[in-house]
Amino acid sequence: MKHDVKDVKEAYMAAIEDLSLENAEAKVYTSEIRKEMEAKINALEDKNKELESKLDEYNSFEERLRALEENRPTWDKIRE
């Protein structure tokens, strides 16, 4: 397969603006911004652990309630 050099050049020249890094903007994260972001991430991870712990407590409590409800007929007989 052989390409015509003129066709390739035309396609390249049409796309050169999109391929160029000359006018590209780059966000540079300073170490201060990075430290702030890491602190926020750590705070969110801590909050996530706290919420998971509360969810575990809730699930445990819910399981105990369910067990009590299942055994209610037994408890009702004992009280009689």
PECORLIN-V763329 format. One record per backbone hydrogen bond with DSSP energy under -0.5 kcal/mol. CO is the residue of the C=O (numbers start at 1). NH is the residue of the N-H. E is the energy in kcal/mol with one decimal. If there is no record, write none. Layout:
CO|NH|E + CO|NH|E
//
This chain:
4|8|-2.1 + 5|9|-2.6 + 6|10|-2.4 + 7|11|-2.2 + 8|12|-2.5 + 9|13|-2.9 + 10|14|-1.9 + 11|15|-1.3 + 12|16|-1.2 + 15|18|-0.6 + 15|19|-1.6 + 16|20|-1.6 + 21|24|-1.0 + 26|28|-0.6 + 27|29|-0.6 + 28|30|-0.7 + 30|34|-2.6 + 31|35|-2.4 + 32|36|-2.3 + 33|37|-2.6 + 34|38|-2.6 + 35|39|-2.3 + 36|40|-2.4 + 37|41|-2.5 + 38|42|-2.7 + 39|43|-2.4 + 40|44|-2.5 + 41|45|-2.5 + 42|46|-2.4 + 43|47|-2.4 + 44|48|-2.4 + 45|49|-2.2 + 46|50|-2.3 + 47|51|-2.6 + 48|52|-2.5 + 49|53|-2.2 + 50|54|-2.3 + 51|55|-2.4 + 52|56|-2.3 + 53|57|-2.3 + 54|58|-2.6 + 55|59|-2.8 + 56|60|-2.4 + 57|61|-2.6 + 58|62|-2.9 + 59|63|-2.2 + 60|64|-2.1 + 61|65|-2.5 + 62|66|-2.4 + 63|67|-2.3 + 64|68|-2.4 + 65|69|-2.6 + 66|70|-2.4 + 67|71|-1.8 + 69|72|-0.9 + 71|75|-2.2 + 72|76|-3.0 + 73|77|-1.9 + 74|78|-1.9 + 75|79|-2.1 + 76|80|-1.1
//
